[in-house]
Amino acid sequence: MLCCDIACGFIYYGETRHRTKIVFDTEGREKVRQMFKEMHKYFSQRYTPKVKISKSCNACSLKNVCVPELNKNISAAQYISRKLKEEDG
């Protein structure tokens, strides 16, 4: 579209104020294509894979959307009850 090759880019993490250089090579592009295929497969099957909780969850901007604590051994009803109690108290 721009009639040029773009060799790299940067991802900036606002929460940690950290910038990471990303090299756009053939291997990376293929990896992204495979991830998109997998995401589309999950979406068409209406399947949501379990999240893998790690220390990086605390700095993630999607933590409130992903809600990794739901992956723990509690039921959805228990989680909702706990959240309602937090709002009341």
CNS distance restraints for C-alpha pairs under 8 A (distance, minus, plus):
assign (resid   6 and name CA) (resid  24 and name CA) 7.25 0.50 0.50
assign (resid   7 and name CA) (resid  23 and name CA) 6.09 0.50 0.50
assign (resid   7 and name CA) (resid  24 and name CA) 5.29 0.50 0.50
assign (resid   7 and name CA) (resid  25 and name CA) 7.24 0.50 0.50
assign (resid   8 and name CA) (resid  21 and name CA) 7.00 0.50 0.50
assign (resid   8 and name CA) (resid  22 and name CA) 5.49 0.50 0.50
assign (resid   8 and name CA) (resid  23 and name CA) 4.26 0.50 0.50
assign (resid   8 and name CA) (resid  24 and name CA) 5.12 0.50 0.50
assign (resid   9 and name CA) (resid  21 and name CA) 5.91 0.50 0.50
assign (resid   9 and name CA) (resid  22 and name CA) 5.21 0.50 0.50
assign (resid   9 and name CA) (resid  23 and name CA) 6.53 0.50 0.50
assign (resid   9 and name CA) (resid  24 and name CA) 7.47 0.50 0.50
assign (resid  10 and name CA) (resid  19 and name CA) 6.43 0.50 0.50
assign (resid  10 and name CA) (resid  20 and name CA) 5.49 0.50 0.50
assign (resid  10 and name CA) (resid  21 and name CA) 4.49 0.50 0.50
assign (resid  10 and name CA) (resid  22 and name CA) 5.58 0.50 0.50
assign (resid  11 and name CA) (resid  19 and name CA) 5.64 0.50 0.50
assign (resid  11 and name CA) (resid  20 and name CA) 5.28 0.50 0.50
assign (resid  11 and name CA) (resid  21 and name CA) 6.55 0.50 0.50
assign (resid  11 and name CA) (resid  22 and name CA) 7.22 0.50 0.50
assign (resid  12 and name CA) (resid  17 and name CA) 6.92 0.50 0.50
assign (resid  12 and name CA) (resid  18 and name CA) 5.80 0.50 0.50
assign (resid  12 and name CA) (resid  19 and name CA) 4.33 0.50 0.50
assign (resid  12 and name CA) (resid  20 and name CA) 6.45 0.50 0.50
assign (resid  13 and name CA) (resid  17 and name CA) 5.42 0.50 0.50
assign (resid  13 and name CA) (resid  18 and name CA) 5.21 0.50 0.50
assign (resid  13 and name CA) (resid  19 and name CA) 6.18 0.50 0.50
assign (resid  14 and name CA) (resid  18 and name CA) 6.95 0.50 0.50
assign (resid  15 and name CA) (resid  59 and name CA) 6.29 0.50 0.50
assign (resid  15 and name CA) (resid  60 and name CA) 7.71 0.50 0.50
assign (resid  15 and name CA) (resid  61 and name CA) 7.54 0.50 0.50
assign (resid  16 and name CA) (resid  59 and name CA) 7.03 0.50 0.50
assign (resid  23 and name CA) (resid  28 and name CA) 7.80 0.50 0.50
assign (resid  24 and name CA) (resid  28 and name CA) 6.24 0.50 0.50
assign (resid  24 and name CA) (resid  29 and name CA) 6.78 0.50 0.50
assign (resid  25 and name CA) (resid  29 and name CA) 6.24 0.50 0.50
assign (resid  26 and name CA) (resid  30 and name CA) 6.22 0.50 0.50
assign (resid  27 and name CA) (resid  31 and name CA) 6.24 0.50 0.50
assign (resid  28 and name CA) (resid  32 and name CA) 6.29 0.50 0.50
assign (resid  29 and name CA) (resid  33 and name CA) 6.28 0.50 0.50
assign (resid  30 and name CA) (resid  34 and name CA) 6.23 0.50 0.50
assign (resid  31 and name CA) (resid  35 and name CA) 6.26 0.50 0.50
assign (resid  32 and name CA) (resid  36 and name CA) 6.18 0.50 0.50
assign (resid  33 and name CA) (resid  37 and name CA) 6.23 0.50 0.50
assign (resid  34 and name CA) (resid  38 and name CA) 6.24 0.50 0.50
assign (resid  35 and name CA) (resid  39 and name CA) 6.14 0.50 0.50
assign (resid  36 and name CA) (resid  40 and name CA) 6.10 0.50 0.50
assign (resid  37 and name CA) (resid  41 and name CA) 6.16 0.50 0.50
assign (resid  38 and name CA) (resid  42 and name CA) 6.25 0.50 0.50
assign (resid  39 and name CA) (resid  43 and name CA) 6.14 0.50 0.50
assign (resid  40 and name CA) (resid  44 and name CA) 6.10 0.50 0.50
assign (resid  41 and name CA) (resid  45 and name CA) 6.21 0.50 0.50
assign (resid  42 and name CA) (resid  46 and name CA) 5.98 0.50 0.50
assign (resid  42 and name CA) (resid  47 and name CA) 5.03 0.50 0.50
assign (resid  42 and name CA) (resid  48 and name CA) 6.62 0.50 0.50
assign (resid  42 and name CA) (resid  49 and name CA) 7.97 0.50 0.50
assign (resid  43 and name CA) (resid  47 and name CA) 6.21 0.50 0.50
assign (resid  43 and name CA) (resid  48 and name CA) 7.72 0.50 0.50
assign (resid  50 and name CA) (resid  71 and name CA) 6.72 0.50 0.50
assign (resid  51 and name CA) (resid  66 and name CA) 7.94 0.50 0.50
assign (resid  51 and name CA) (resid  68 and name CA) 6.27 0.50 0.50
assign (resid  51 and name CA) (resid  71 and name CA) 6.68 0.50 0.50
assign (resid  52 and name CA) (resid  68 and name CA) 7.78 0.50 0.50
assign (resid  53 and name CA) (resid  57 and name CA) 6.51 0.50 0.50
assign (resid  53 and name CA) (resid  68 and name CA) 6.19 0.50 0.50
assign (resid  56 and name CA) (resid  60 and name CA) 6.45 0.50 0.50
assign (resid  57 and name CA) (resid  63 and name CA) 6.34 0.50 0.50
assign (resid  57 and name CA) (resid  68 and name CA) 7.57 0.50 0.50
assign (resid  58 and name CA) (resid  63 and name CA) 7.16 0.50 0.50
assign (resid  59 and name CA) (resid  63 and name CA) 7.92 0.50 0.50
assign (resid  62 and name CA) (resid  66 and name CA) 5.90 0.50 0.50
assign (resid  63 and name CA) (resid  67 and name CA) 5.49 0.50 0.50
assign (resid  63 and name CA) (resid  68 and name CA) 6.90 0.50 0.50
assign (resid  68 and name CA) (resid  72 and name CA) 7.91 0.50 0.50
assign (resid  70 and name CA) (resid  74 and name CA) 7.23 0.50 0.50
assign (resid  70 and name CA) (resid  76 and name CA) 7.43 0.50 0.50
assign (resid  70 and name CA) (resid  79 and name CA) 7.25 0.50 0.50
assign (resid  74 and name CA) (resid  78 and name CA) 6.22 0.50 0.50
assign (resid  74 and name CA) (resid  79 and name CA) 6.73 0.50 0.50
assign (resid  75 and name CA) (resid  79 and name CA) 6.36 0.50 0.50
assign (resid  76 and name CA) (resid  80 and name CA) 6.20 0.50 0.50
assign (resid  77 and name CA) (resid  81 and name CA) 6.13 0.50 0.50
assign (resid  78 and name CA) (resid  82 and name CA) 6.14 0.50 0.50
assign (resid  79 and name CA) (resid  83 and name CA) 6.26 0.50 0.50
assign (resid  80 and name CA) (resid  84 and name CA) 6.14 0.50 0.50
assign (resid  81 and name CA) (resid  85 and name CA) 6.23 0.50 0.50
assign (resid  82 and name CA) (resid  86 and name CA) 6.32 0.50 0.50
assign (resid  83 and name CA) (resid  87 and name CA) 6.42 0.50 0.50
assign (resid  84 and name CA) (resid  88 and name CA) 6.35 0.50 0.50
assign (resid  85 and name CA) (resid  89 and name CA) 6.01 0.50 0.50
